[in-house]
């Protein structure tokens, strides 16, 4: 079992990481939430620009929707002994410009997962539910390229240990309208599971 002393130095090292700072438009500001007793792991993409400035994961509109999906309060969500929040990239990777012919944030920097991910997950020994939010987390954890829609449609094959989820960003409103079963059928199961784990903590 990892002790508090084992985990805190790792988080300190992460917070001081500068491995890809030169490639980040706003510089390095690694944002994670770690707790040795956490039972729920949220594996997301990377902090957005608002999160970069606030210094707290999912402290934006996406976070409000995610907490609603989970059925938890902000206080519960930001309790590191309940939730570990470990995105694929710990820093804001920048956004696409109009010249890129794309929109939204860029993918997580690949250096982050190579440097840190296995070590972090090895210390989170009490995780009972892993939430894979978005395609980058899905591909890394499931070791395969599979769409969010495909993964969500087969959600019961990995339940109750793992759940694939669309990113809660407002940019995914169209996806949610096209897949109403996610919120009507899957979310109630998720809320029940989260509530059970929180009670047990």
Secondary structure in CASP SS format (residue, H / E / C, confidence):
PFRMAT SS
TARGET T0000
AUTHOR 0000-0000-0000
METHOD secondary structure of the structure
MODEL  1
X C 1.00
X C 1.00
X C 1.00
X H 1.00
X H 1.00
X H 1.00
X H 1.00
X H 1.00
X H 1.00
X H 1.00
X H 1.00
X H 1.00
X H 1.00
X H 1.00
X H 1.00
X C 1.00
X C 1.00
X C 1.00
X C 1.00
X C 1.00
X H 1.00
X H 1.00
X H 1.00
X C 1.00
X C 1.00
X C 1.00
X C 1.00
X C 1.00
X C 1.00
X C 1.00
X C 1.00
X C 1.00
X E 1.00
X C 1.00
X C 1.00
X C 1.00
X C 1.00
X C 1.00
X C 1.00
X E 1.00
X E 1.00
X E 1.00
X E 1.00
X C 1.00
X C 1.00
X E 1.00
X C 1.00
X C 1.00
X H 1.00
X H 1.00
X H 1.00
X H 1.00
X H 1.00
X H 1.00
X C 1.00
X C 1.00
X C 1.00
X C 1.00
X C 1.00
X C 1.00
X H 1.00
X H 1.00
X H 1.00
X H 1.00
X H 1.00
X H 1.00
X H 1.00
X H 1.00
X H 1.00
X H 1.00
X C 1.00
X C 1.00
X C 1.00
X H 1.00
X H 1.00
X H 1.00
X H 1.00
X C 1.00
X C 1.00
X C 1.00
X C 1.00
X C 1.00
X E 1.00
X E 1.00
X E 1.00
X C 1.00
X C 1.00
X C 1.00
X E 1.00
X C 1.00
X C 1.00
X C 1.00
X C 1.00
X C 1.00
X E 1.00
X C 1.00
X C 1.00
X H 1.00
X H 1.00
X H 1.00
X C 1.00
X C 1.00
X C 1.00
X C 1.00
X E 1.00
X C 1.00
X C 1.00
X C 1.00
X C 1.00
X H 1.00
X H 1.00
X H 1.00
X H 1.00
X H 1.00
X H 1.00
X H 1.00
X H 1.00
X H 1.00
X H 1.00
X H 1.00
X H 1.00
X H 1.00
X H 1.00
X C 1.00
X C 1.00
X C 1.00
X C 1.00
X C 1.00
X E 1.00
X E 1.00
X E 1.00
X E 1.00
X E 1.00
X C 1.00
X H 1.00
X H 1.00
X H 1.00
X H 1.00
X H 1.00
X H 1.00
X H 1.00
X H 1.00
X C 1.00
X C 1.00
X C 1.00
X C 1.00
X C 1.00
X H 1.00
X H 1.00
X H 1.00
X H 1.00
X H 1.00
X H 1.00
X C 1.00
X H 1.00
X H 1.00
X H 1.00
X C 1.00
X C 1.00
X C 1.00
X C 1.00
X E 1.00
X E 1.00
X E 1.00
X E 1.00
X C 1.00
X C 1.00
X C 1.00
X C 1.00
X H 1.00
X H 1.00
X H 1.00
X H 1.00
X H 1.00
X H 1.00
X H 1.00
X H 1.00
X H 1.00
X C 1.00
X C 1.00
X H 1.00
X H 1.00
X H 1.00
X H 1.00
X H 1.00
X H 1.00
X H 1.00
X H 1.00
X H 1.00
X H 1.00
X H 1.00
X H 1.00
X H 1.00
X H 1.00
X H 1.00
X H 1.00
X H 1.00
X H 1.00
X H 1.00
X H 1.00
X C 1.00
END
